[in-house]
Amino acid sequence: MKIKTWETEHGLATLANGMEYNRGNLVIPADGLYYVYSQLSYRFRNDLPEDSGKEERVFQIIHYTYRRNSYPEPKQIMKTAKSTCWSKRVEFGLYTSFQGGVFQLQKGDKIWVSVSNAPLICFDETSSFFGAFMLY
């Protein structure tokens, strides 16, 4: 599932040096070498009763970053995956996934983040964020 709503104007959000945001995509303003980063924090409220017979809740958490350019199909540029088990003895299950990499991007390229289990993401501005900046 593509994340379509990132905060771009308030709090810690920053769009600078020609970077644009459009429906979940960052639009690259100029050809160059970019550092692309994304962090997602997952928070699961454990509602399993102690006597449920189940020892844990298992979730597969996959975090992708994609690039679309002039080619018809988007290209996956980063992926983080984890199968996580949260014990029924904890109130919350917590997990953070961070990605960062350097990519040669072109003016007009679009980058975005997709995930599995989107309802588990905590969108607090210090927990989940996405961005890119030009290195050269």
Secondary structure, DSSP 8 states (H G I E B T S, - for coil): -B------SSTT----TT-EEETTEEE--SSEEEEEEEEEEEEEE----TTSS--EEEEEEEEEEEEE-SSSS-EEEEEEEEEEEEETTSSEEEEEEEEEEEEEE-TT-EEEEEESSGGGEE--TTTSEEEEEE--
